[in-house]
């Protein structure tokens, strides 16, 4: 079974579509990727060409999300600790921090 995640464009979020929240995931290599909850569903946020929006810093992501209609923004930091101690696919622990912009 193929998993297909819904997407929402940054343009839609700037021009009327409201996100209940945006979770910015911090990935290895200083890559930040936003996911928006729209109508109760998690959606990847895309650029004008339909590619997943990403930024090399949290400050740059903040600039990219400027003007977005959103109630809450959070930073989600995945912890590599579980993999380091050999838990691999077991339950993952992530820090979920509210951001005030």
Beta strands, then each sheet from edge to edge (+ up, - down):
strand 1: 6-9
strand 2: 21-27
strand 3: 31-38
strand 4: 41-46
strand 5: 54-55
strand 6: 73-78
strand 7: 94-99
sheet 1: 1+ 4+ 3- 2+ 6+ 7-
sheet 2: 1+ 4+ 3- 5+
end
